[in-house]
Amino acid sequence: MLIYLVAGARPNFMKIAPIVRALQAQNPKTLSWKIVHTGQHYDRDMNDVFFEELGIPQPDVFMAAGGGSHAQQTAKIMVGFEELCQNERPAAVLVVGDVNSTLACSIVAKKLNIPVAHVEAGLRSGDMTMPEEINRLVTDSISDWFFVTEPAALEHLKREGKADSAVHYVGHVMVDNVLFQADKLAHTDTSGFETSAFKQARQDAGQRYGVVTMHRPSNVDDAETFTRIAGALKEIAAELPLIFPVHPRTRANIEKFGIDLGPNITLAGPQAYMAFLNLWKDAAVVLTDSGGLQEETTALGVPCVTIRENTERPVTVDEGSNVLAGTDPAVIMLEARKVLRGEGKQGRRPHLWDGKAAERIVAVLATELAKVPE
């Protein structure tokens, strides 16, 4: 029984990697798979070493969909994926997360009567201005099996009328991956990483440091909002050196808006996964607007201040090490300073965030696909 594992952007591969490893470990082997890279994002760092680090093979299919507007990109992916599914009809299509590839491939599969499995199903921010929220809602409206990471997602799917038998609370593949990579990192020479000199210099001086990431359009595309957030970061950096691996769009807007981050914030380029993990896992605090990083910091118990008004991952706030600060500079500084005084949230790793989510997913898929008529 062949499963297509769909990924469109680098973070998607972090989510399918544990599933591939679990499929490779099947005994007996009942499921076969192919990794389908839609090419939604081109990433120069996604080379042989990237896949080696993840412990998975290169994609079996590369569709080269490329960029464009949301509509253009989604349409190109749909056309290419339909042809692929018609040429070699899989038993199921597994999609992860909430990118355009998730939406596009779900629609194609469903119209061809191929069952759809959605990993990270049921997450909701309630913010319909986020393209990801539209992708989540549409994908979940047509999926057959829902693999859930946290209690709030269970509640959303129940409210939306999903059958209990189709919803599976399995834990989180992103956590599977960060635990796998952290273990691997412990046996890796990190001296060649771009940011290792910054980290080593702080540690040699007995200093703590913080890590910043920001890429959300609502934060970085509006000059007034970005300037206010930058002011808060600059104030925090006066007490704690910060390093900021900068997303290309964010960097362009720093220059465009003439934003001054001051001398205590070190700007770096986008980081490969292991290099970035090596940086943030030992940070005193992470300040971010990333969804995935809220979860990864919770998994490793690193204090996280989320610079957003909402989160689709509330378990990281309810149980984990994450606080939702919004974009008010006073609140961002308040929450960061709490951490520096040792008064920040301790948090804990949520239920089933134990590194075995992918094994549970593969077991469910094997059972469910055995029920599907040929």
C-alpha positions as CSV (number, residue, x, y, z in Angstrom):
1,M,0.0,0.0,0.0
2,L,1.7,3.2,-1.3
3,I,1.5,6.4,0.7
4,Y,2.5,9.8,-0.8
5,L,4.2,11.9,1.9
6,V,3.8,15.5,0.8
7,A,6.2,18.3,1.7
8,G,6.4,21.8,0.2
9,A,8.8,23.7,2.4
10,R,11.8,23.0,4.7
11,P,9.7,22.8,8.0
12,N,7.5,20.2,6.3
13,F,10.5,17.9,6.0
14,M,11.1,18.1,9.7
15,K,7.6,16.8,10.2
16,I,7.6,14.0,7.7
17,A,11.2,12.8,8.6
18,P,10.0,11.0,11.8
19,I,7.2,9.4,9.8
20,V,9.7,8.1,7.2
21,R,11.9,6.7,9.9
22,A,8.9,5.0,11.5
23,L,7.9,3.6,8.1
24,Q,11.5,2.3,7.6
25,A,11.3,0.5,10.9
26,Q,8.0,-1.2,10.2
27,N,8.0,-4.9,11.1
28,P,6.4,-6.5,9.2
29,K,6.6,-3.9,6.3
30,T,3.0,-3.3,5.2
31,L,3.2,0.2,3.9
32,S,5.4,1.6,1.1
33,W,5.9,5.4,0.6
34,K,7.2,8.1,-1.6
35,I,8.3,11.5,-0.6
36,V,6.8,14.2,-2.8
37,H,8.4,17.6,-2.7
38,T,6.1,20.1,-4.4
39,G,8.9,22.6,-4.7
40,Q,6.7,25.3,-3.1
41,H,9.9,26.9,-1.6
42,Y,13.3,26.6,-3.0
43,D,15.9,26.4,-0.3
44,R,19.6,26.2,-1.1
45,D,20.3,24.5,2.2
46,M,18.1,21.5,1.3
47,N,21.0,19.5,0.0
48,D,22.3,16.0,0.6
49,V,23.5,17.0,4.1
50,F,20.1,18.3,5.0
51,F,18.4,14.9,4.3
52,E,21.3,13.1,5.9
53,E,20.8,15.1,9.1
54,L,17.1,14.2,9.1
55,G,18.0,10.5,8.6
56,I,15.8,10.2,5.4
57,P,16.4,9.8,1.7
58,Q,16.1,12.6,-0.9
59,P,12.5,13.1,-2.2
60,D,11.3,10.6,-4.8
61,V,9.5,13.3,-6.7
62,F,10.3,17.0,-7.1
63,M,7.5,19.0,-8.8
64,A,9.3,22.4,-8.9
65,A,6.1,24.4,-8.4
66,G,8.0,27.5,-7.4
67,G,6.6,30.8,-6.2
68,G,3.9,33.2,-7.3
69,S,0.8,34.5,-5.6
70,H,-1.1,32.1,-3.3
71,A,-3.5,31.3,-6.2
72,Q,-0.8,30.8,-8.8
73,Q,1.3,28.6,-6.5
74,T,-1.7,26.5,-5.3
75,A,-2.9,26.0,-8.9
76,K,0.6,24.9,-10.1
77,I,0.8,22.4,-7.3
78,M,-2.7,21.0,-8.0
79,V,-2.0,20.5,-11.7
80,G,1.3,18.7,-11.1
81,F,0.0,16.6,-8.2
82,E,-3.1,15.5,-10.1
83,E,-0.9,14.2,-13.0
84,L,1.3,12.4,-10.5
85,C,-1.7,10.7,-8.7
86,Q,-3.3,9.7,-12.0
87,N,0.0,8.1,-13.2
88,E,0.6,6.1,-10.0
89,R,-2.5,6.0,-7.8
90,P,-1.4,5.9,-4.1
91,A,-3.5,4.2,-1.4
92,A,-3.4,7.5,0.6
93,V,-1.9,11.0,0.7
94,L,-0.4,12.3,3.9
95,V,-0.1,16.0,4.3
96,V,1.5,18.0,7.2
97,G,1.0,21.4,8.6
98,D,-0.7,24.3,6.9
99,V,1.3,25.5,3.8
100,N,-0.2,25.9,0.3
101,S,1.0,22.4,-0.6
102,T,-1.0,20.9,2.2
103,L,-4.2,22.5,0.9
104,A,-3.5,21.9,-2.8
105,C,-2.6,18.2,-2.5
106,S,-5.5,17.5,-0.2
107,I,-8.0,18.9,-2.7
108,V,-6.5,16.9,-5.6
109,A,-6.4,13.6,-3.6
110,K,-10.0,14.0,-2.3
111,K,-11.4,14.7,-5.8
112,L,-9.7,11.5,-7.0
113,N,-11.2,9.6,-4.1
114,I,-7.8,9.0,-2.5
115,P,-8.0,9.1,1.3
116,V,-6.2,12.1,3.0
117,A,-4.4,12.0,6.3
118,H,-3.6,15.3,7.9
119,V,-0.8,15.5,10.5
120,E,-1.1,18.5,12.9
121,A,-4.9,18.6,12.3
122,G,-7.3,20.8,14.2
123,L,-5.0,23.7,15.0
124,R,-6.8,27.0,14.9
125,S,-5.7,30.6,15.6
126,G,-9.1,32.2,14.9
127,D,-7.3,34.7,12.7
128,M,-8.8,34.5,9.2
129,T,-6.2,37.0,7.9
130,M,-3.6,34.3,8.2
131,P,-3.3,32.3,4.9
132,E,-2.3,29.3,7.1
133,E,-5.6,29.4,8.9
134,I,-7.5,29.1,5.6
135,N,-5.3,26.2,4.6
136,R,-5.9,24.4,7.9
137,L,-9.7,24.9,7.8
138,V,-10.0,23.7,4.2
139,T,-7.7,20.7,4.6
140,D,-9.5,19.6,7.7
141,S,-12.9,20.0,6.0
142,I,-12.0,17.2,3.5
143,S,-9.5,15.0,5.3
144,D,-10.3,11.4,6.3
145,W,-7.9,10.9,9.2
146,F,-6.8,13.6,11.6
147,F,-3.6,13.2,13.6
148,V,-3.7,15.6,16.5
149,T,-1.0,17.2,18.7
150,E,-2.8,18.8,21.5
151,P,-6.2,19.0,23.4
152,A,-7.4,22.2,21.9
153,A,-7.2,20.6,18.4
154,L,-9.4,17.7,19.6
155,E,-12.0,20.3,20.8
156,H,-11.9,22.2,17.4
157,L,-12.4,19.0,15.4
158,K,-15.2,17.8,17.6
159,R,-17.0,21.1,17.3
160,E,-16.6,20.9,13.5
161,G,-18.4,17.6,13.5
162,K,-15.5,15.1,12.9
163,A,-16.2,11.5,13.8
164,D,-14.3,10.4,16.9
165,S,-13.1,7.3,15.0
166,A,-11.3,9.5,12.5
167,V,-9.5,11.6,15.1
168,H,-6.3,10.3,16.6
169,Y,-4.4,12.0,19.4
170,V,-0.8,10.9,18.7
171,G,1.5,13.5,20.0
172,H,3.7,15.7,17.8
173,V,6.1,14.7,15.0
174,M,7.9,18.0,15.3
175,V,8.8,17.0,18.8
176,D,9.9,13.6,17.6
177,N,12.2,15.4,15.2
178,V,13.7,17.9,17.7
179,L,14.4,15.1,20.2
180,F,16.1,13.0,17.5
181,Q,18.1,16.0,16.3
182,A,19.1,17.1,19.8
183,D,20.4,13.6,20.5
184,K,22.3,13.7,17.2
185,L,23.7,17.2,18.0
186,A,25.2,15.9,21.2
187,H,27.6,13.8,19.0
188,T,28.2,16.4,16.3
189,D,31.2,18.8,15.9
190,T,29.4,22.2,16.0
191,S,32.5,24.4,15.6
192,G,31.8,24.9,11.8
193,F,28.3,26.4,12.4
194,E,28.1,30.1,11.4
195,T,26.8,31.1,14.8
196,S,29.0,28.9,17.0
197,A,31.6,31.8,17.5
198,F,28.8,34.0,18.9
199,K,27.6,31.3,21.2
200,Q,31.1,30.3,22.3
201,A,32.1,33.9,23.0
202,R,29.1,34.4,25.3
203,Q,29.7,31.1,27.1
204,D,33.4,31.8,27.6
205,A,32.5,35.2,29.1
206,G,29.9,33.5,31.4
207,Q,27.1,35.5,29.6
208,R,23.6,34.4,28.7
209,Y,22.2,35.3,25.3
210,G,18.8,35.3,23.6
211,V,17.6,34.4,20.1
212,V,15.2,36.3,17.9
213,T,13.2,35.2,14.9
214,M,10.5,37.2,13.1
215,H,8.9,36.7,9.7
216,R,5.1,37.2,10.0
217,P,3.8,39.8,7.6
218,S,1.7,41.3,10.3
219,N,4.9,42.0,12.3
220,V,7.5,42.9,9.7
221,D,5.6,44.3,6.7
222,D,4.1,47.2,8.6
223,A,6.7,50.0,9.4
224,E,5.0,51.2,12.6
225,T,4.5,47.7,14.1
226,F,8.0,46.6,13.2
227,T,9.5,49.8,14.6
228,R,7.7,49.3,17.9
229,I,8.8,45.7,18.2
230,A,12.4,46.5,17.3
231,G,12.4,49.2,20.0
232,A,11.5,46.5,22.6
233,L,14.2,44.2,21.3
234,K,16.7,46.9,21.5
235,E,15.8,47.6,25.1
236,I,16.0,43.9,26.0
237,A,19.4,43.6,24.2
238,A,20.8,46.3,26.5
239,E,20.4,43.6,29.3
240,L,20.9,40.4,27.3
241,P,22.9,40.1,24.0
242,L,20.6,38.9,21.2
243,I,21.3,37.1,18.0
244,F,18.8,37.4,15.2
245,P,18.9,35.0,12.2
246,V,17.1,37.2,9.7
247,H,14.5,36.0,7.2
248,P,15.2,37.6,3.7
249,R,11.9,39.6,3.7
250,T,12.5,40.8,7.3
251,R,16.0,41.9,6.3
252,A,14.7,43.8,3.3
253,N,12.2,45.6,5.6
254,I,14.8,46.5,8.2
255,E,16.6,48.4,5.4
256,K,13.4,49.7,3.8
257,F,12.0,51.1,7.1
258,G,15.4,52.3,8.4
259,I,15.0,50.2,11.6
260,D,17.8,50.6,14.1
261,L,18.4,47.5,16.2
262,G,21.3,48.9,18.1
263,P,24.8,47.4,18.8
264,N,23.7,44.5,21.0
265,I,21.7,42.6,18.5
266,T,23.9,40.5,16.2
267,L,22.3,39.8,12.8
268,A,22.9,36.5,11.1
269,G,21.7,34.8,7.9
270,P,19.0,32.1,7.8
271,Q,20.3,29.0,9.6
272,A,20.3,25.3,8.7
273,Y,18.3,23.2,11.1
274,M,21.1,21.7,13.2
275,A,23.0,25.0,13.4
276,F,19.8,26.8,14.5
277,L,19.0,24.1,17.1
278,N,22.5,24.4,18.5
279,L,22.0,28.1,18.9
280,W,18.5,28.3,20.5
281,K,18.6,25.2,22.7
282,D,21.0,26.9,25.1
283,A,19.4,30.4,24.9
284,A,18.2,32.2,28.0
285,V,15.1,33.1,26.1
286,V,13.7,32.9,22.5
287,L,11.6,35.8,21.2
288,T,9.7,34.7,18.1
289,D,6.6,34.9,16.0
290,S,7.1,31.3,14.6
291,G,4.6,28.6,15.2
292,G,7.0,25.7,15.1
293,L,9.5,27.3,17.4
294,Q,6.8,27.8,20.1
295,E,6.5,24.0,20.1
296,E,10.2,23.1,19.8
297,T,11.1,25.4,22.8
298,T,8.4,23.8,24.8
299,A,9.7,20.3,23.9
300,L,13.2,21.3,25.3
301,G,12.0,23.5,28.1
302,V,13.5,26.8,26.7
303,P,11.6,30.0,27.8
304,C,9.8,31.4,24.7
305,V,8.1,34.9,24.4
306,T,5.8,34.8,21.4
307,I,5.4,38.2,19.6
308,R,1.9,37.6,18.3
309,E,-1.7,38.4,19.4
310,N,-2.8,34.8,19.0
311,T,-1.5,31.3,18.7
312,E,-2.9,28.1,17.1
313,R,-0.7,26.1,19.5
314,P,-2.2,27.0,22.9
315,V,-0.8,23.9,24.7
316,T,2.6,25.6,24.5
317,V,1.1,28.4,26.7
318,D,-1.2,26.3,28.9
319,E,1.4,23.7,29.7
320,G,4.7,24.6,28.1
321,S,7.4,27.2,28.4
322,N,5.8,29.7,26.1
323,V,4.1,33.1,26.9
324,L,2.0,35.0,24.4
325,A,3.1,38.6,24.7
326,G,1.4,40.3,21.7
327,T,3.1,43.2,20.0
328,D,3.0,45.7,22.8
329,P,6.6,46.7,23.5
330,A,5.9,47.1,27.2
331,V,4.5,43.5,27.5
332,I,7.3,42.0,25.4
333,M,9.9,43.6,27.6
334,L,8.0,42.6,30.8
335,E,7.9,39.0,29.8
336,A,11.5,38.9,28.7
337,R,12.7,40.5,32.0
338,K,10.7,38.0,34.0
339,V,12.7,35.2,32.4
340,L,16.0,37.1,33.1
341,R,15.0,37.4,36.8
342,G,14.3,33.7,37.0
343,E,10.5,34.3,37.2
344,G,9.6,33.0,33.8
345,K,7.4,30.0,33.2
346,Q,8.9,26.6,33.8
347,G,6.3,24.6,31.9
348,R,6.4,20.9,31.0
349,R,6.4,18.8,28.0
350,P,2.7,18.0,27.1
351,H,1.1,14.6,27.0
352,L,2.4,12.3,24.3
353,W,5.2,14.7,23.3
354,D,7.5,11.8,23.9
355,G,9.2,11.2,20.5
356,K,6.9,8.4,19.5
357,A,4.1,10.2,17.6
358,A,5.3,9.0,14.2
359,E,5.2,5.4,15.4
360,R,1.6,5.9,16.4
361,I,0.7,7.5,13.1
362,V,2.2,4.6,11.1
363,A,0.3,2.1,13.2
364,V,-3.0,3.9,12.7
365,L,-2.4,4.2,8.9
366,A,-1.6,0.5,8.6
367,T,-4.8,-0.4,10.4
368,E,-7.0,2.1,8.5
369,L,-5.6,1.3,5.1
370,A,-6.2,-2.4,5.7
371,K,-9.9,-1.6,5.9
372,V,-10.0,0.3,2.6
373,P,-11.4,-1.8,-0.3
374,E,-8.9,-2.4,-3.2
